[in-house]
Amino acid sequence: MVLGEVLERLGDEAFAAETLVALEDLNLMVQVEATGRQFGENVGEYAAGASRRFAQLASDEDWLALMTALKRADDAGTACLKHMLEWSLRHDADSPDGGCSGHCTCKEG
């Protein structure tokens, strides 16, 4: 499955959980669930928001690190999602409101 399809389906909580399990990183899954809960989001909402925030807020260095990770990965979609989630978790840890006025996904309203 390509990254766009994964991101599109993350709103489905069951699919989001399966996708995170497929990353084979239990620590990451626990962190995503806990951080999402802080913002009133389920796992899928947080994961989808992480990709949007990365696209909006990542520095040139962050993009270069992503490109490097993709080049080394067997599965680019999985590597991209994992990288964006890790970036988002670091960003949210550094900024209590995630830099998005209290919403980690920069939701409207």
Backbone as CSV, one residue per row, in Angstrom:
resi,resn,N_x,N_y,N_z,CA_x,CA_y,CA_z,C_x,C_y,C_z
1,MET,0.846,-1.175,0.000,0.000,0.000,0.000,0.893,1.240,0.000
2,VAL,0.553,2.218,-0.799,1.353,3.432,-0.861,0.970,4.369,0.274
3,LEU,1.857,5.290,0.595,1.673,6.167,1.743,0.360,6.940,1.668
4,GLY,0.011,7.457,0.507,-1.231,8.222,0.373,-2.447,7.416,0.780
5,GLU,-2.492,6.157,0.401,-3.608,5.287,0.779,-3.622,5.047,2.281
6,VAL,-2.450,4.853,2.853,-2.358,4.652,4.301,-2.884,5.881,5.020
7,LEU,-2.418,7.056,4.643,-2.829,8.286,5.309,-4.322,8.528,5.155
8,GLU,-4.853,8.206,4.007,-6.278,8.392,3.749,-7.129,7.509,4.661
9,ARG,-6.647,6.324,4.977,-7.422,5.359,5.760,-7.160,5.431,7.255
10,LEU,-6.287,6.320,7.711,-5.952,6.370,9.134,-7.117,6.817,10.008
11,GLY,-8.147,7.409,9.422,-9.327,7.787,10.187,-10.077,6.587,10.735
12,ASP,-9.878,5.431,10.149,-10.477,4.185,10.624,-9.593,3.664,11.757
13,GLU,-10.129,3.688,12.994,-9.335,3.343,14.170,-8.728,1.945,14.070
14,ALA,-9.482,0.986,13.551,-8.965,-0.387,13.432,-7.798,-0.429,12.445
15,PHE,-7.949,0.267,11.315,-6.871,0.302,10.327,-5.642,0.997,10.907
16,ALA,-5.869,2.097,11.629,-4.751,2.833,12.228,-3.982,1.940,13.195
17,ALA,-4.714,1.199,14.014,-4.053,0.305,14.971,-3.263,-0.775,14.235
18,GLU,-3.848,-1.354,13.187,-3.153,-2.376,12.403,-1.894,-1.807,11.758
19,THR,-1.996,-0.575,11.260,-0.859,0.062,10.596,0.278,0.281,11.588
20,LEU,-0.057,0.739,12.787,0.978,0.957,13.794,1.583,-0.360,14.258
21,VAL,0.771,-1.388,14.366,1.303,-2.709,14.732,2.271,-3.183,13.653
22,ALA,1.935,-2.915,12.388,2.787,-3.330,11.270,4.159,-2.643,11.304
23,LEU,4.251,-1.506,11.978,5.548,-0.829,12.106,6.489,-1.611,13.013
24,GLU,5.937,-2.553,13.768,6.707,-3.403,14.672,7.540,-2.592,15.661
25,ASP,6.913,-1.564,16.223,7.579,-0.706,17.197,6.570,-0.398,18.304
26,LEU,6.533,-1.275,19.304,5.566,-1.146,20.385,5.712,0.176,21.123
27,ASN,6.931,0.598,21.365,7.163,1.862,22.055,6.548,3.026,21.276
28,LEU,6.736,3.039,19.965,6.168,4.091,19.131,4.649,4.072,19.217
29,MET,4.060,2.896,19.166,2.609,2.771,19.221,2.066,3.321,20.545
30,VAL,2.724,2.998,21.642,2.301,3.492,22.955,2.437,5.008,23.023
31,GLN,3.533,5.536,22.499,3.739,6.993,22.511,2.696,7.709,21.670
32,VAL,2.369,7.161,20.511,1.360,7.773,19.642,0.003,7.788,20.346
33,GLU,-0.350,6.682,20.971,-1.634,6.619,21.669,-1.686,7.627,22.819
34,ALA,-0.629,7.680,23.612,-0.600,8.587,24.764,-0.595,10.051,24.339
35,THR,0.193,10.384,23.342,0.274,11.775,22.895,-1.024,12.190,22.216
36,GLY,-1.581,11.313,21.410,-2.868,11.613,20.788,-3.937,11.880,21.829
37,ARG,-3.942,11.085,22.889,-4.920,11.259,23.960,-4.808,12.653,24.580
38,GLN,-3.576,13.176,24.705,-3.374,14.522,25.257,-4.122,15.567,24.443
39,PHE,-4.258,15.322,23.151,-4.892,16.275,22.255,-6.326,15.875,21.910
40,GLY,-6.839,14.848,22.593,-8.202,14.406,22.341,-8.363,13.700,21.008
41,GLU,-7.298,13.034,20.574,-7.318,12.347,19.290,-7.079,10.859,19.465
42,ASN,-7.672,10.073,18.575,-7.369,8.651,18.593,-6.075,8.429,17.806
43,VAL,-5.639,7.190,17.767,-4.371,6.849,17.119,-4.355,7.288,15.652
44,GLY,-5.433,7.018,14.950,-5.499,7.374,13.533,-5.466,8.870,13.300
45,GLU,-6.197,9.607,14.111,-6.203,11.063,13.974,-4.813,11.637,14.227
46,TYR,-4.161,11.125,15.254,-2.813,11.623,15.545,-1.850,11.289,14.406
47,ALA,-1.919,10.058,13.909,-1.016,9.644,12.831,-1.256,10.454,11.562
48,ALA,-2.511,10.654,11.205,-2.815,11.459,10.019,-2.355,12.900,10.216
49,GLY,-2.577,13.421,11.416,-2.149,14.784,11.716,-0.638,14.933,11.692
50,ALA,0.068,13.891,12.118,1.529,13.937,12.110,2.048,14.155,10.695
51,SER,1.441,13.498,9.730,1.899,13.674,8.345,1.587,15.077,7.836
52,ARG,0.412,15.592,8.197,0.066,16.959,7.768,0.998,17.980,8.411
53,ARG,1.266,17.790,9.703,2.146,18.732,10.402,3.555,18.665,9.859
54,PHE,4.025,17.464,9.557,5.361,17.330,8.984,5.421,18.115,7.676
55,ALA,4.428,17.953,6.827,4.404,18.649,5.541,4.404,20.166,5.728
56,GLN,3.725,20.651,6.758,3.612,22.088,6.988,4.795,22.691,7.745
57,LEU,5.358,21.929,8.678,6.289,22.525,9.638,7.721,22.019,9.583
58,ALA,7.963,20.928,8.885,9.302,20.341,8.895,10.318,21.257,8.213
59,SER,11.511,21.273,8.783,12.603,22.075,8.216,13.231,21.335,7.033
60,ASP,14.106,22.016,6.341,14.834,21.379,5.237,15.629,20.173,5.741
61,GLU,16.206,20.299,6.938,16.965,19.194,7.514,16.063,18.000,7.805
62,ASP,14.844,18.281,8.274,13.889,17.203,8.532,13.534,16.464,7.241
63,TRP,13.333,17.218,6.167,13.015,16.608,4.869,14.199,15.787,4.354
64,LEU,15.400,16.298,4.552,16.584,15.556,4.129,16.703,14.242,4.906
65,ALA,16.423,14.290,6.208,16.458,13.077,7.017,15.400,12.083,6.532
66,LEU,14.236,12.586,6.146,13.195,11.705,5.612,13.650,11.057,4.309
67,MET,14.222,11.844,3.426,14.691,11.297,2.153,15.767,10.224,2.367
68,THR,16.624,10.453,3.341,17.657,9.466,3.665,17.024,8.178,4.186
69,ALA,16.038,8.325,5.064,15.343,7.149,5.605,14.634,6.382,4.492
70,LEU,14.030,7.091,3.560,13.322,6.435,2.458,14.290,5.681,1.553
71,LYS,15.443,6.274,1.336,16.431,5.649,0.463,16.917,4.317,1.039
72,ARG,16.993,4.240,2.361,17.503,3.039,3.031,16.426,1.994,3.306
73,ALA,15.154,2.357,3.154,14.058,1.487,3.559,13.649,0.501,2.481
74,ASP,13.201,-0.650,2.929,12.623,-1.629,2.012,11.194,-1.228,1.646
75,ASP,10.465,-0.642,2.596,9.082,-0.220,2.402,9.001,1.282,2.652
76,ALA,8.958,2.051,1.589,8.998,3.508,1.706,7.793,4.060,2.464
77,GLY,6.613,3.506,2.249,5.419,4.002,2.937,5.523,3.845,4.437
78,THR,5.952,2.676,4.872,6.114,2.410,6.295,7.208,3.294,6.887
79,ALA,8.321,3.407,6.197,9.429,4.241,6.684,9.016,5.701,6.795
80,CYS,8.252,6.167,5.825,7.805,7.558,5.833,6.870,7.812,7.008
81,LEU,5.892,6.937,7.195,4.955,7.102,8.302,5.687,7.069,9.637
82,LYS,6.587,6.122,9.811,7.330,6.016,11.063,8.157,7.277,11.313
83,HIS,8.826,7.769,10.288,9.642,8.969,10.424,8.783,10.177,10.819
84,MET,7.632,10.315,10.173,6.751,11.444,10.470,6.169,11.346,11.878
85,LEU,5.834,10.133,12.310,5.331,9.955,13.669,6.401,10.300,14.689
86,GLU,7.610,9.815,14.469,8.707,10.116,15.403,8.990,11.613,15.448
87,TRP,8.964,12.267,14.285,9.167,13.720,14.226,8.077,14.437,15.010
88,SER,6.842,14.022,14.789,5.721,14.659,15.460,5.795,14.479,16.973
89,LEU,6.143,13.277,17.414,6.269,13.034,18.852,7.351,13.918,19.466
90,ARG,8.490,14.053,18.775,9.559,14.944,19.273,9.064,16.385,19.323
91,HIS,8.380,16.803,18.289,7.870,18.170,18.196,6.873,18.438,19.316
92,ASP,5.974,17.496,19.560,4.981,17.679,20.618,5.617,17.661,22.000
93,ALA,6.679,16.901,22.177,7.371,16.868,23.464,8.066,18.194,23.740
94,ASP,8.556,18.854,22.677,9.254,20.129,22.823,8.300,21.293,23.022
95,SER,7.072,21.162,22.543,6.103,22.249,22.601,4.793,21.697,23.133
96,PRO,4.381,22.099,24.341,3.182,21.524,24.948,1.942,21.594,24.063
97,ASP,1.818,22.620,23.245,0.644,22.686,22.366,0.989,22.235,20.959
98,GLY,2.170,21.655,20.769,2.563,21.155,19.460,2.793,22.256,18.453
99,GLY,2.811,23.521,18.934,2.988,24.632,18.012,1.752,24.905,17.181
100,CYS,0.618,24.313,17.574,-0.590,24.423,16.752,-1.780,24.872,17.580
101,SER,-1.578,25.794,18.479,-2.669,26.361,19.267,-3.506,25.315,19.983
102,GLY,-2.852,24.321,20.574,-3.559,23.340,21.364,-4.060,22.124,20.615
103,HIS,-3.838,22.050,19.330,-4.254,20.884,18.554,-3.050,20.347,17.810
104,CYS,-2.700,19.101,18.075,-1.492,18.574,17.465,-1.637,18.398,15.954
105,THR,-2.841,18.418,15.449,-3.013,18.238,14.008,-3.362,19.533,13.295
106,CYS,-3.259,20.640,13.986,-3.596,21.942,13.388,-5.013,21.914,12.832
107,LYS,-5.949,21.389,13.613,-7.342,21.312,13.175,-7.927,22.709,13.040
108,GLU,-8.840,22.819,12.126,-9.585,24.076,11.976,-10.599,24.170,13.118
109,GLY,-10.841,25.387,13.582,-11.919,25.610,14.551,-11.579,25.479,15.929
